[in-house]
Amino acid sequence: MESSFVNMVEPGDDVIVMRNGVFGGRMVENVQRSGGRAIVIDDEWGAPCDPHKLRETLQRHPSVRTVGFVHAETSTGAESDAKTLTSIAHEFGALVICDAVTSLAGVPLLVDDWAIDAVYSGSQKCLSCVPGLSPVSYSDAVIDRVKARKDKAQVQSWFMDLNLVLDYWGETARTYHHTAPINSLFALHESLVMLQEEGLEQAWSRHRLHHEAFKAGIEAMGLEFLVNPANRLPQMNAVKVPASFAPGVEAQLRKRLLADYSMEIGAGLGPLAGKIWRFGLMGQSCSRANVMSCLGALTCELPEFGVQVKMGDAEQAALDVYNRAAHQHA
Ligand SMILES: *Cc1c(COP(=O)(O)O)cnc(C)c1O
């Protein structure tokens, strides 16, 4: 994120940031720290970024050169339409910065087909790799912009200045810039080999399947999802804390699951603090074993918190999804 903003935003630039969760908010900070002026389009937390608002805002601010948005908002579980947002930005001559930290390998992300200009991800989400690396991809238009910076060489971050890093990445004369973390790079390579062996499309459908099974179990317990089905991320399941929970009590359930079941459930953040639980089903953790044991743990613990559930209902609902899918494939 930081590399994209410090290189693409020059002091005084107008930048649109679409904010529908924590990470859109982090983009705003990056614009400001790069000396730009953030024009923020807010959408409700749990809803996707609204393409109509983007078009309207670009019409009102023709000076905008950059649009930032988060493809998969990990704080809410909502997926935005990266393809449409990118094509609207391009109609107005702006380049996009797309946060694909949680989307990469969990849901389709077609960087070239959708013509996304700058996109970054993380090694530790659906790639299930060690944390610390952030793969990035920049279009030719991004590189041209960086090379044409008015204040050339004045990217405020020496470490991330692409004008220096590009020489290090260069195919012919490679100029030393920093020491690459090769241990982490070997780990990233292996995680990508594993993904290739599974098949990228297969990884997307695996995330979809386990989400469907988990959803069936959650709904069988009478719990509800935050995000509407059309924009729901399979790898980040935001489930509403029942209204019957007194303030602060939901944290006790999370603590219990961590202490007794070694299961860490994400808390709600910002306006959703105390209102949702976030169940990650990412990468290698997105498995039948984890779905079933999580539903089992919830079935055991929820009654103590006043939620009446019948033993076995959630597991049966999930199992029905798995059996239907197996039948379809047979
Ligand atoms: C996790 C996450 C980040 C931040 O990743 P770090 O490696 O913790 O810096 C940024 N954006 C999104 C959407 C994320 O889910």
PDBQT file of the ligand as one rigid body, heavy atoms in Angstrom, charges set to zero:
ROOT
HETATM    1  C1  LIG A 401      -4.262  -7.666   6.324  1.00  0.00    +0.000 C 
HETATM    2  C2  LIG A 401      -4.603  -6.534   5.414  1.00  0.00    +0.000 A 
HETATM    3  C3  LIG A 401      -3.744  -5.454   5.209  1.00  0.00    +0.000 A 
HETATM    4  C4  LIG A 401      -2.486  -5.259   5.992  1.00  0.00    +0.000 C 
HETATM    5  O1  LIG A 401      -1.595  -6.290   5.925  1.00  0.00    +0.000 OA
HETATM    6  P1  LIG A 401      -0.316  -6.226   6.900  1.00  0.00    +0.000 P 
HETATM    7  O2  LIG A 401       0.573  -7.293   6.374  1.00  0.00    +0.000 OA
HETATM    8  O3  LIG A 401      -0.847  -6.502   8.268  1.00  0.00    +0.000 OA
HETATM    9  O4  LIG A 401       0.252  -4.863   6.782  1.00  0.00    +0.000 OA
HETATM   10  C5  LIG A 401      -4.092  -4.485   4.300  1.00  0.00    +0.000 A 
HETATM   11  N1  LIG A 401      -5.241  -4.554   3.608  1.00  0.00    +0.000 NA
HETATM   12  C6  LIG A 401      -6.116  -5.559   3.798  1.00  0.00    +0.000 A 
HETATM   13  C7  LIG A 401      -7.392  -5.581   3.000  1.00  0.00    +0.000 C 
HETATM   14  C8  LIG A 401      -5.824  -6.579   4.697  1.00  0.00    +0.000 A 
HETATM   15  O5  LIG A 401      -6.687  -7.573   4.879  1.00  0.00    +0.000 OA
ENDROOT
TORSDOF 0
